[in-house]
């Protein structure tokens, strides 16, 4: 099994100071560099001090539990289900896949169904008599220069079941995109788009292009 080579020198966590509280918390991290000097770095997290400290001390151990889920929903008609959501930090609508935080003690399948229902009104579809979804082997990090938040990407076959149930502060528009049209969509889109969504769409576009080349 191929793995990344181990780093030769690693800074060591020396201290954590919480600077501000709220839904998003700001921290100052102090590290001891390999030459013995101290280095300060600003970060943010949704976790309180003790939970954040445990997460930083655990990092790299392989015992990672994702904080959030990103769902790549696909219908029987080979369409992807996407959303336009108004994102307050951007002061703009943004193209994305349905996503949200995993609640405490919530397993992946329950979170998957809940987020689909709330944001899109879709639910898991039966394929050959069973629900079909696939989680990537490892959760990825949202923004490694800013926060430790990790996101589990899950591909799922879905079908429309009800109307969406967003929170009053959530402004979400659901739309479907035929996989065959993904490349054209990426070329023409001018609405801000999340990097994760952009890269996943590009992978579908490349598959579609390769399929055409084989014809």
RODO-2510 file (C-alpha; in nm, 4 decimals, decimal comma):
residues 215
     n   res          X          Y          Z
     1     x     0,0000     0,0000     0,0000
     2     x     0,1414     0,3365    -0,1020
     3     x     0,1626     0,6044     0,1675
     4     x     0,3068     0,9529     0,1933
     5     x     0,6619     0,9687     0,3330
     6     x     0,6899     1,0712     0,6984
     7     x     0,7985     1,4327     0,7569
     8     x     1,1562     1,4754     0,8777
     9     x     1,0880     1,7625     1,1189
    10     x     0,7589     1,8520     1,2881
    11     x     0,6631     2,1530     1,5022
    12     x     0,5343     2,0540     1,8481
    13     x     0,2171     2,2010     1,9996
    14     x     0,3191     2,4047     2,3043
    15     x     0,0069     2,5931     2,4141
    16     x    -0,3505     2,6869     2,3138
    17     x    -0,5123     3,0168     2,4096
    18     x    -0,8807     3,0867     2,3414
    19     x    -0,9188     3,4458     2,2234
    20     x    -1,2942     3,4695     2,1586
    21     x    -1,6099     3,2645     2,2149
    22     x    -1,9280     3,2120     2,0132
    23     x    -2,0445     2,9668     1,7508
    24     x    -1,7046     3,0172     1,5866
    25     x    -1,4200     3,0409     1,8364
    26     x    -1,0804     3,1953     1,7749
    27     x    -0,7605     3,0458     1,9153
    28     x    -0,3927     3,1373     1,9294
    29     x    -0,1756     2,8287     1,8924
    30     x     0,1859     2,8331     2,0074
    31     x     0,4256     2,5794     1,8557
    32     x     0,7835     2,4887     1,9321
    33     x     0,9719     2,4779     1,6030
    34     x     1,2478     2,2211     1,5374
    35     x     1,5115     2,4879     1,6130
    36     x     1,3592     2,5459     1,9585
    37     x     1,1971     2,8822     1,8869
    38     x     0,8287     2,9516     1,9545
    39     x     0,5834     3,0331     1,6758
    40     x     0,2278     3,1717     1,7175
    41     x    -0,0551     3,0921     1,4749
    42     x    -0,4222     3,2036     1,4699
    43     x    -0,6975     2,9480     1,4047
    44     x    -1,0728     2,9068     1,4425
    45     x    -1,2956     2,6158     1,5417
    46     x    -1,6527     2,5339     1,6390
    47     x    -1,5151     2,3210     1,9225
    48     x    -1,4704     2,4410     2,2797
    49     x    -1,1240     2,4477     2,4359
    50     x    -1,1078     2,0904     2,5681
    51     x    -1,2582     1,9323     2,2575
    52     x    -1,0305     2,1409     2,0357
    53     x    -0,7242     2,0448     2,2385
    54     x    -0,8163     1,6748     2,2118
    55     x    -0,8612     1,7129     1,8364
    56     x    -0,5215     1,8756     1,7895
    57     x    -0,3486     1,6189     2,0100
    58     x    -0,5236     1,3365     1,8215
    59     x    -0,4457     1,4747     1,4740
    60     x    -0,2487     1,2318     1,2602
    61     x    -0,3369     0,9297     1,4757
    62     x    -0,5877     0,7944     1,2225
    63     x    -0,8780     0,8045     1,4726
    64     x    -1,0531     1,0817     1,2820
    65     x    -1,4252     1,1492     1,3252
    66     x    -1,5701     1,3861     1,0622
    67     x    -1,7376     1,7082     1,1739
    68     x    -1,9554     1,7483     0,8661
    69     x    -2,0888     1,5688     0,5614
    70     x    -2,0954     1,6660     0,1937
    71     x    -2,3398     1,4653    -0,0190
    72     x    -2,3034     1,4056    -0,3930
    73     x    -2,6598     1,2999    -0,4835
    74     x    -2,7264     1,1225    -0,8142
    75     x    -3,0669     1,0331    -0,9552
    76     x    -3,1751     0,7359    -1,1668
    77     x    -3,1835     0,9775    -1,4628
    78     x    -2,8067     1,0417    -1,4287
    79     x    -2,8577     1,3889    -1,2869
    80     x    -2,6704     1,5434    -0,9962
    81     x    -2,8692     1,7275    -0,7301
    82     x    -2,7071     2,0595    -0,6429
    83     x    -2,8066     2,3659    -0,4460
    84     x    -2,7711     2,7405    -0,4729
    85     x    -2,7375     2,8659    -0,1154
    86     x    -2,7000     3,2206     0,0115
    87     x    -2,3746     3,2211     0,2092
    88     x    -2,3487     3,5061     0,4568
    89     x    -1,9647     3,5218     0,4697
    90     x    -1,9667     3,5724     0,0918
    91     x    -2,2741     3,8018     0,0804
    92     x    -2,3641     3,5965    -0,2254
    93     x    -2,5339     3,2858    -0,3531
    94     x    -2,2987     2,9902    -0,3931
    95     x    -2,3156     2,6648    -0,5916
    96     x    -2,2614     2,3592    -0,3728
    97     x    -2,3635     2,0038    -0,2961
    98     x    -2,5944     1,9493     0,0041
    99     x    -2,3877     1,9527     0,3214
   100     x    -2,4097     2,0075     0,6946
   101     x    -2,2711     1,9357     1,0377
   102     x    -2,2935     1,5854     1,1850
   103     x    -2,4863     1,6046     1,5114
   104     x    -2,3540     1,4520     1,8328
   105     x    -2,3954     1,0712     1,8417
   106     x    -2,5385     1,0753     1,4853
   107     x    -2,4186     0,8029     1,2505
   108     x    -2,3341     0,8747     0,8875
   109     x    -2,6483     0,7184     0,7364
   110     x    -2,8789     0,9166     0,9675
   111     x    -2,6967     1,2418     0,8922
   112     x    -2,7089     1,1633     0,5206
   113     x    -3,0865     1,1214     0,5221
   114     x    -3,1443     1,4241     0,7471
   115     x    -2,9352     1,6659     0,5422
   116     x    -3,0882     1,5448     0,2155
   117     x    -3,4377     1,5918     0,3570
   118     x    -3,3725     1,9338     0,5083
   119     x    -3,1862     2,0914     0,2178
   120     x    -3,3354     1,9213    -0,0885
   121     x    -3,6427     1,7109    -0,0100
   122     x    -3,4620     1,4120    -0,1616
   123     x    -3,3913     1,0838     0,0160
   124     x    -3,1891     0,7702    -0,0443
   125     x    -3,3202     0,5643    -0,3366
   126     x    -3,3461     0,1883    -0,3526
   127     x    -3,1113     0,0275    -0,6056
   128     x    -3,1745    -0,3472    -0,6511
   129     x    -3,3777    -0,3436    -0,3313
   130     x    -3,1302    -0,1626    -0,1081
   131     x    -3,0089     0,1919    -0,0483
   132     x    -2,6824     0,2641    -0,2227
   133     x    -2,4253     0,5146    -0,1017
   134     x    -2,0484     0,5246    -0,0774
   135     x    -1,8352     0,7311     0,1602
   136     x    -1,4785     0,8188     0,0650
   137     x    -1,2258     0,6260     0,2786
   138     x    -1,1095     0,9376     0,4640
   139     x    -1,2686     1,2664     0,5638
   140     x    -1,0957     1,5706     0,4159
   141     x    -1,0249     1,9044     0,5798
   142     x    -1,2150     2,2177     0,4771
   143     x    -0,9415     2,4808     0,5060
   144     x    -0,6182     2,3582     0,6614
   145     x    -0,4790     2,7100     0,6979
   146     x    -0,7725     2,8201     0,9131
   147     x    -0,9551     2,5381     1,0924
   148     x    -0,9459     2,1684     1,1838
   149     x    -1,3013     2,1046     1,0520
   150     x    -1,3184     1,7791     0,8544
   151     x    -1,5814     1,6811     0,5983
   152     x    -1,6873     1,3317     0,4902
   153     x    -1,7828     1,3164     0,1212
   154     x    -2,0567     1,0633     0,0425
   155     x    -2,1858     0,9640    -0,3024
   156     x    -2,5494     0,8520    -0,2946
   157     x    -2,8315     0,7491    -0,5270
   158     x    -3,1382     0,9564    -0,4410
   159     x    -3,4978     1,0266    -0,5366
   160     x    -3,7348     1,3142    -0,4665
   161     x    -3,9550     1,2348    -0,1652
   162     x    -4,0927     1,5606    -0,0227
   163     x    -4,0443     1,9333    -0,0082
   164     x    -3,7223     2,0638     0,1437
   165     x    -3,7232     2,1742     0,5086
   166     x    -3,4540     2,4438     0,5436
   167     x    -3,4079     2,6553     0,8565
   168     x    -3,5649     3,0066     0,8444
   169     x    -3,2182     3,1588     0,8037
   170     x    -3,1262     2,9209     0,5193
   171     x    -3,1993     3,0352     0,1645
   172     x    -3,1556     2,7344    -0,0622
   173     x    -3,2636     2,6648    -0,4189
   174     x    -3,2402     2,3051    -0,5422
   175     x    -3,1622     2,2203    -0,9041
   176     x    -3,0570     1,9138    -1,1005
   177     x    -2,7729     1,8984    -1,3495
   178     x    -2,7446     1,6189    -1,6087
   179     x    -2,4004     1,4626    -1,5825
   180     x    -2,3625     1,5004    -1,9592
   181     x    -2,3940     1,8799    -1,9142
   182     x    -2,1489     1,9241    -1,6273
   183     x    -1,8570     2,0402    -1,8451
   184     x    -2,0700     2,3054    -2,0140
   185     x    -2,2040     2,4158    -1,6757
   186     x    -1,8524     2,4655    -1,5379
   187     x    -1,7509     2,6616    -1,8465
   188     x    -2,0483     2,8975    -1,8255
   189     x    -2,1085     2,9314    -1,4518
   190     x    -2,0482     3,2762    -1,2999
   191     x    -2,1982     3,2146    -0,9539
   192     x    -1,9411     3,1601    -0,6745
   193     x    -1,8762     2,7901    -0,6205
   194     x    -1,7205     2,5905    -0,3372
   195     x    -1,3845     2,4330    -0,4213
   196     x    -1,5004     2,0862    -0,3116
   197     x    -1,8063     2,1099    -0,5390
   198     x    -1,5954     2,2434    -0,8260
   199     x    -1,3470     1,9561    -0,8080
   200     x    -1,6155     1,6877    -0,7798
   201     x    -1,8008     1,8328    -1,0788
   202     x    -1,4767     1,8407    -1,2759
   203     x    -1,4276     1,4681    -1,2082
   204     x    -1,7741     1,3992    -1,3541
   205     x    -1,6936     1,6223    -1,6523
   206     x    -1,3711     1,4331    -1,7211
   207     x    -1,5507     1,0981    -1,7040
   208     x    -1,8083     1,2262    -1,9528
   209     x    -1,5357     1,3545    -2,1875
   210     x    -1,3481     1,0216    -2,1704
   211     x    -1,6700     0,8318    -2,2433
   212     x    -1,7263     1,0443    -2,5554
   213     x    -1,3702     0,9805    -2,6714
   214     x    -1,4268     0,6041    -2,6480
   215     x    -1,7352     0,6223    -2,8717
***
